Amino acid sequence: MRTGKYRLWGMLLLAGAVSLTGCGSTESKADVMAADVQQTDLPEDSADSGSGGDSGITPQESGQSSVLPPLSTEAQTIDYKGNVPVDWLTASSDAIYLLSKDQDGGSGILKMKPGEADGEALQVTAPDGMTFSVMTTDEQGNLYVVAEDRDIEAVMRDDEVVCPTEHCEVWRVSPSGEVAAKLDISEYVKQEVFSPCMIAVAGNGDIYLSTQNDGTAVLAFDAEGNFLNKISYDYKVYGLRTAMGRGRDGKVYAVLRDNVADDGTSVIVELDGRDGHIGDATSFMLRSDGSFYSNVCPGRDCDLVIFGVEGILGYDLGSANSRWKVPAGKLPFSTEGSYPMAALTDGRVLFLDRNIQCDEDEPTNMWVEAEGTKFHYVPAAQQ
């Protein structure tokens, strides 16, 4: 049985497995709840102001001062104005990238500035029979996007539903939209029988892909696509969702739920792709209401920005404490959905609020619509 990407995720969702998207949910336990938000348009130069568009404070010119500009005290929400459905989001120092998909399954990449409501299409499209699934940026602003089979055969393995991607590549795209490399990692992905659910690029250029198969695994490759190591976790001990990303120090971190403690504890761990093991950051603990954290990215004034059902945390690895927190109740959207996230250089955290629809007669059949898609700009730290 071969099925489209969203239909496949729906099957896994209903089977109790981990999915990248569902009817608006990264977790299998919740659906998206419509958030009552006040729509406020951001000016196009809001990213340059560093103030979320409402404080009127202009930052110092580069090189004149090392003092970070103050941030807005209110979250901002704007409507996406494009006509192509958007499924993923990432950002570099001066641009936001959107992964677009049309109704026929073709996919491309849009580029826009913070505060804009639509993007300009880059001359980068997925080949016939393939689709772009997840993407991220490196410290130099290059874009890394995963291209994989558009239709995937869902099969049973060890009494579990798995989705083995036959053909998988990581594309490196320059900020101007030129494809600099197409790294074919199909051989290793097929061995692990998975479809990538998150990608991160370390400061040294190493590439990390996370998945779930018989527990949890992360595959590490060097900048040329050469396989480095597989980092595995016993799913009875740790559970990794999509919470993996680069920290401000250039290293890659993951947030794992402690299944042994079973008290809502999560741990932040460093992933060492060169040695293939978990690093020394396991002592850093987060305690929550038992929910999983879903996104990790570098912050402006903290080592990691971590997003989950409880809200957003700005985490400092040195002190093993949160520097700041925006509770879920202060956000202009429900945190029980699936929201691709990126941290902007002005300190705001940007979320993509996708309009994921489900077939009432067949709930596993899901798709993304352009109309109703929103961007949420949240001032994480207030200085």
Secondary structure per residue as TSV (DSSP state, phi and psi in degrees):
chain	resnum	aa	ss	phi	psi
A	1	M	-	360.0	119.9
A	2	R	E	-107.4	143.7
A	3	T	E	-148.0	156.8
A	4	G	E	-70.2	166.1
A	5	K	H	-57.3	-51.2
A	6	Y	H	-69.6	-36.3
A	7	R	H	-62.8	-38.9
A	8	L	H	-63.5	-45.8
A	9	W	H	-61.6	-34.4
A	10	G	H	-65.2	-38.9
A	11	M	H	-62.8	-43.1
A	12	L	H	-66.8	-36.5
A	13	L	H	-61.0	-47.9
A	14	L	H	-69.9	-24.8
A	15	A	T	-81.4	-3.4
A	16	G	T	86.6	8.2
A	17	A	-	-89.2	172.5
A	18	V	-	-79.5	135.8
A	19	S	-	-127.4	153.9
A	20	L	S	-74.4	-43.5
A	21	T	-	-137.3	155.8
A	22	G	S	-141.9	-152.0
A	23	C	S	-72.0	63.2
A	24	G	S	80.6	24.5
A	25	S	-	-141.0	130.4
A	26	T	S	-77.1	-33.6
A	27	E	S	-92.7	154.0
A	28	S	T	-78.5	-6.8
A	29	K	T	-94.3	-7.5
A	30	A	-	-142.4	149.3
A	31	D	-	-105.4	161.6
A	32	V	-	-68.3	135.3
A	33	M	-	-104.2	133.0
A	34	A	-	-62.7	127.6
A	35	A	-	-93.6	134.0
A	36	D	-	-84.9	105.1
A	37	V	-	-124.0	147.9
A	38	Q	-	-89.4	122.4
A	39	Q	-	-76.0	124.9
A	40	T	-	-133.4	118.4
A	41	D	-	-75.1	135.6
A	42	L	-	-92.3	142.8
A	43	P	-	-67.4	154.0
A	44	E	T	-63.7	-25.0
A	45	D	T	-97.8	19.7
A	46	S	H	-64.4	-31.5
A	47	A	H	-68.1	-32.5
A	48	D	H	-74.6	-27.0
A	49	S	H	-75.4	-25.4
A	50	G	T	66.3	19.1
A	51	S	S	-125.2	8.1
A	52	G	T	73.5	6.0
A	53	G	T	89.4	4.2
A	54	D	S	-132.5	-0.2
A	55	S	S	-97.7	-19.1
A	56	G	-	72.5	14.9
A	57	I	-	-99.0	127.6
A	58	T	-	-100.6	131.2
A	59	P	-	-69.9	162.7
A	60	Q	-	-67.1	150.3
A	61	E	-	-62.6	150.0
A	62	S	T	-57.1	130.4
A	63	G	T	93.5	-16.5
A	64	Q	T	-83.1	-32.2
A	65	S	-	-154.3	142.6
A	66	S	-	-93.5	1.3
A	67	V	-	-73.8	129.7
A	68	L	-	-73.4	139.1
A	69	P	-	-67.3	149.8
A	70	P	-	-67.4	160.0
A	71	L	-	-112.3	161.2
A	72	S	-	-61.9	151.6
A	73	T	S	-97.7	1.0
A	74	E	S	-128.1	144.1
A	75	A	-	-74.2	152.8
A	76	Q	E	-124.9	140.6
A	77	T	E	-129.1	131.5
A	78	I	E	-129.1	153.5
A	79	D	E	-84.6	137.5
A	80	Y	-	-70.3	130.4
A	81	K	-	-103.3	-2.2
A	82	G	-	-75.5	169.1
A	83	N	S	-110.8	6.8
A	84	V	S	-107.1	128.1
A	85	P	-	-57.2	140.2
A	86	V	E	-115.2	133.2
A	87	D	E	-119.6	-16.2
A	88	W	E	-152.0	162.1
A	89	L	E	-147.6	141.4
A	90	T	E	-151.5	172.4
A	91	A	E	-148.0	150.5
A	92	S	-	-110.4	-164.3
A	93	S	S	-67.8	-26.8
A	94	D	S	-135.0	10.6
A	95	A	-	-149.9	155.1
A	96	I	E	-115.3	135.9
A	97	Y	E	-114.8	134.4
A	98	L	E	-117.5	133.8
A	99	L	E	-91.6	114.8
A	100	S	E	-103.0	150.0
A	101	K	E	-140.6	135.4
A	102	D	-	-94.4	176.8
A	103	Q	T	-69.0	-19.3
A	104	D	T	-90.6	1.5
A	105	G	S	98.2	-9.8
A	106	G	-	-70.4	150.3
A	107	S	E	-140.0	151.6
A	108	G	E	-147.5	-166.3
A	109	I	E	-131.2	133.2
A	110	L	E	-108.2	147.2
A	111	K	E	-125.4	133.8
A	112	M	E	-148.1	168.8
A	113	K	-	-94.2	153.2
A	114	P	T	-55.8	135.9
A	115	G	T	95.8	-18.0
A	116	E	-	-77.6	159.4
A	117	A	S	-107.5	-0.2
A	118	D	S	-152.1	163.1
A	119	G	-	-120.3	163.8
A	120	E	E	-98.1	130.2
A	121	A	E	-71.3	129.8
A	122	L	E	-81.9	157.4
A	123	Q	E	-82.7	55.2
A	124	V	E	-134.5	113.3
A	125	T	E	-131.6	150.5
A	126	A	-	-72.0	144.8
A	127	P	-	-63.5	163.4
A	128	D	T	-57.4	135.1
A	129	G	T	84.4	-2.5
A	130	M	E	-125.7	165.3
A	131	T	E	-143.3	152.5
A	132	F	E	-82.7	135.6
A	133	S	E	-115.4	-55.1
A	134	V	E	-136.1	159.6
A	135	M	E	-155.6	164.6
A	136	T	E	-155.7	178.7
A	137	T	E	-123.5	159.7
A	138	D	-	-100.7	-176.6
A	139	E	T	-69.1	-18.9
A	140	Q	T	-91.1	-1.7
A	141	G	S	92.2	3.1
A	142	N	-	-72.5	148.6
A	143	L	E	-99.7	135.7
A	144	Y	E	-119.5	122.8
A	145	V	E	-130.0	139.0
A	146	V	E	-89.4	125.7
A	147	A	E	-110.7	127.0
A	148	E	E	-144.5	177.4
A	149	D	E	-56.7	136.0
A	150	R	S	-75.5	-40.4
A	151	D	E	-107.3	123.3
A	152	I	E	-119.2	138.1
A	153	E	E	-86.0	118.4
A	154	A	-	-82.3	126.3
A	155	V	E	-131.0	165.1
A	156	M	E	-97.0	134.8
A	157	R	E	-143.0	120.3
A	158	D	T	52.1	46.3
A	159	D	T	65.4	19.7
A	160	E	E	-126.9	148.6
A	161	V	E	-81.8	124.8
A	162	V	E	-126.2	161.1
A	163	C	-	-128.1	83.7
A	164	P	-	-76.0	112.2
A	165	T	-	-76.5	126.2
A	166	E	S	-80.2	-36.8
A	167	H	-	-127.6	122.3
A	168	C	E	-141.7	130.1
A	169	E	E	-130.6	152.6
A	170	V	E	-112.5	118.7
A	171	W	E	-97.2	134.0
A	172	R	E	-104.6	122.0
A	173	V	E	-120.1	131.6
A	174	S	-	-72.4	161.8
A	175	P	T	-57.5	-25.4
A	176	S	T	-83.8	-4.9
A	177	G	S	98.6	12.0
A	178	E	-	-90.0	133.3
A	179	V	E	-78.2	109.3
A	180	A	E	-85.9	-27.2
A	181	A	E	-160.2	147.6
A	182	K	E	-125.2	103.4
A	183	L	E	-94.0	110.2
A	184	D	E	-84.4	111.3
A	185	I	-	-115.0	22.6
A	186	S	H	-57.1	-39.9
A	187	E	H	-57.6	-42.6
A	188	Y	H	-79.9	-35.3
A	189	V	H	-66.3	-41.1
A	190	K	H	-64.7	-35.9
A	191	Q	H	-62.8	-34.1
A	192	E	H	-89.6	-9.5
A	193	V	T	54.9	66.3
A	194	F	-	-153.0	168.2
A	195	S	-	-120.4	123.4
A	196	P	-	-55.9	137.0
A	197	C	-	-114.8	-7.8
A	198	M	E	-162.7	146.7
A	199	I	E	-130.6	142.6
A	200	A	E	-140.5	147.3
A	201	V	E	-123.1	122.3
A	202	A	-	-74.6	169.1
A	203	G	T	-62.2	-26.9
A	204	N	T	-87.5	3.8
A	205	G	S	94.2	-5.7
A	206	D	-	-65.1	143.9
A	207	I	E	-110.4	133.8
A	208	Y	E	-120.8	131.7
A	209	L	E	-122.1	128.4
A	210	S	E	-102.9	152.6
A	211	T	E	-154.8	178.4
A	212	Q	-	-133.9	122.0
A	213	N	S	-157.3	114.8
A	214	D	S	53.1	41.4
A	215	G	S	119.0	-130.3
A	216	T	E	-135.3	141.7
A	217	A	E	-149.3	148.5
A	218	V	E	-128.4	129.1
A	219	L	E	-98.9	135.0
A	220	A	E	-116.0	135.5
A	221	F	E	-130.4	154.7
A	222	D	-	-82.4	-179.2
A	223	A	T	-64.8	-18.1
A	224	E	T	-96.0	3.2
A	225	G	S	88.5	8.2
A	226	N	-	-78.1	134.7
A	227	F	E	-66.9	132.9
A	228	L	E	-103.6	-61.0
A	229	N	E	-162.3	162.5
A	230	K	E	-111.9	125.6
A	231	I	E	-103.8	118.1
A	232	S	E	-116.7	150.9
A	233	Y	E	-128.5	145.9
A	234	D	-	-75.8	117.7
A	235	Y	T	-63.4	-17.9
A	236	K	T	-75.2	-18.1
A	237	V	T	-101.7	-49.1
A	238	Y	E	-127.9	150.6
A	239	G	E	-127.8	121.0
A	240	L	E	-108.8	125.6
A	241	R	E	-94.7	-122.3
A	242	T	E	-104.8	16.0
A	243	A	E	-83.8	79.1
A	244	M	E	-143.4	134.8
A	245	G	E	-172.7	170.6
A	246	R	E	-77.9	142.1
A	247	G	-	-92.5	176.6
A	248	R	T	-64.7	-23.5
A	249	D	T	-84.9	1.6
A	250	G	S	89.2	-7.1
A	251	K	-	-87.1	160.7
A	252	V	E	-101.6	132.6
A	253	Y	E	-124.7	155.0
A	254	A	E	-132.1	148.6
A	255	V	E	-105.7	118.3
A	256	L	E	-113.3	137.9
A	257	R	E	-80.5	134.3
A	258	D	E	-84.2	99.7
A	259	N	T	-75.5	-18.0
A	260	V	T	-76.0	-48.7
A	261	A	T	-63.5	-39.8
A	262	D	-	52.9	38.5
A	263	D	S	-127.5	22.4
A	264	G	S	84.5	10.3
A	265	T	E	-81.6	136.6
A	266	S	E	-124.3	152.9
A	267	V	E	-122.7	144.8
A	268	I	E	-97.5	123.7
A	269	V	E	-125.6	147.0
A	270	E	E	-87.6	134.6
A	271	L	E	-100.1	123.1
A	272	D	E	-107.0	96.3
A	273	G	T	-69.4	-26.8
A	274	R	T	-70.3	-41.5
A	275	D	T	-96.8	-14.3
A	276	G	T	73.5	35.1
A	277	H	E	-145.1	170.5
A	278	I	E	-76.7	135.2
A	279	G	-	-80.7	-158.0
A	280	D	S	-89.7	7.8
A	281	A	G	-88.4	12.4
A	282	T	G	-68.7	-13.9
A	283	S	G	-78.2	-12.5
A	284	F	E	-82.3	120.6
A	285	M	E	-116.8	146.9
A	286	L	E	-125.3	138.8
A	287	R	E	-119.9	134.7
A	288	S	-	-137.6	-165.3
A	289	D	S	-87.0	14.7
A	290	G	S	101.8	-3.7
A	291	S	-	-80.7	160.2
A	292	F	-	-87.6	151.5
A	293	Y	E	-91.6	142.7
A	294	S	E	-115.6	-18.1
A	295	N	E	-142.6	146.3
A	296	V	E	-139.0	135.7
A	297	C	E	-155.8	162.8
A	298	P	-	-71.4	144.9
A	299	G	-	-102.7	172.4
A	300	R	S	-81.9	-41.7
A	301	D	S	-117.2	15.8
A	302	C	S	-150.6	165.1
A	303	D	S	-72.3	-41.4
A	304	L	E	-137.9	139.5
A	305	V	E	-104.9	123.1
A	306	I	E	-122.1	130.9
A	307	F	E	-118.3	137.7
A	308	G	E	-157.4	-170.0
A	309	V	T	-60.7	-31.3
A	310	E	T	-78.5	-14.7
A	311	G	E	133.4	-151.9
A	312	I	E	-114.6	135.7
A	313	L	E	-117.3	138.9
A	314	G	E	-103.1	109.5
A	315	Y	E	-107.8	136.4
A	316	D	E	-107.4	116.8
A	317	L	T	-70.8	-34.0
A	318	G	T	-62.7	-43.0
A	319	S	T	-94.5	-7.2
A	320	A	T	55.6	42.2
A	321	N	E	-140.1	159.9
A	322	S	E	-80.7	129.0
A	323	R	E	-79.3	-32.5
A	324	W	E	-157.0	164.2
A	325	K	E	-149.7	137.4
A	326	V	E	-111.0	105.9
A	327	P	E	-62.0	156.4
A	328	A	G	-56.1	-36.5
A	329	G	G	-66.8	-16.0
A	330	K	G	-94.1	-2.1
A	331	L	S	-92.5	148.7
A	332	P	S	-84.6	25.7
A	333	F	S	-157.1	161.9
A	334	S	-	-75.9	131.8
A	335	T	T	-84.1	1.4
A	336	E	T	-88.1	6.6
A	337	G	S	-100.8	-170.9
A	338	S	-	-106.9	117.0
A	339	Y	-	-132.6	102.2
A	340	P	-	-54.7	141.1
A	341	M	E	-133.3	149.1
A	342	A	E	-147.6	145.5
A	343	A	E	-98.9	130.7
A	344	L	-	-91.1	159.1
A	345	T	T	-68.3	-19.9
A	346	D	T	-83.6	2.6
A	347	G	S	102.2	-17.0
A	348	R	E	-73.0	156.6
A	349	V	E	-111.9	128.6
A	350	L	E	-107.0	133.8
A	351	F	E	-122.4	140.3
A	352	L	E	-95.8	120.0
A	353	D	E	-103.5	93.6
A	354	R	E	-78.0	150.1
A	355	N	E	-98.3	87.1
A	356	I	E	-92.3	124.8
A	357	Q	E	-109.8	150.9
A	358	C	E	-124.8	144.4
A	359	D	-	-73.0	120.6
A	360	E	S	-61.4	-34.1
A	361	D	S	-81.4	-22.9
A	362	E	-	-141.4	85.9
A	363	P	T	-58.6	-20.5
A	364	T	T	-76.0	-12.5
A	365	N	-	-89.7	109.5
A	366	M	E	-130.1	153.8
A	367	W	E	-154.5	166.0
A	368	V	E	-108.5	135.7
A	369	E	E	-111.8	144.7
A	370	A	E	-68.9	-47.0
A	371	E	E	-64.8	132.0
A	372	G	E	96.1	-8.4
A	373	T	E	-73.5	141.9
A	374	K	E	-135.1	158.9
A	375	F	E	-115.8	132.9
A	376	H	E	-114.3	120.2
A	377	Y	E	-102.8	117.7
A	378	V	E	-117.1	125.2
A	379	P	E	-77.9	93.8
A	380	A	-	-65.2	-53.7
A	381	A	-	-103.2	140.0
A	382	Q	-	-117.8	116.0
A	383	Q	-	-115.0	360.0
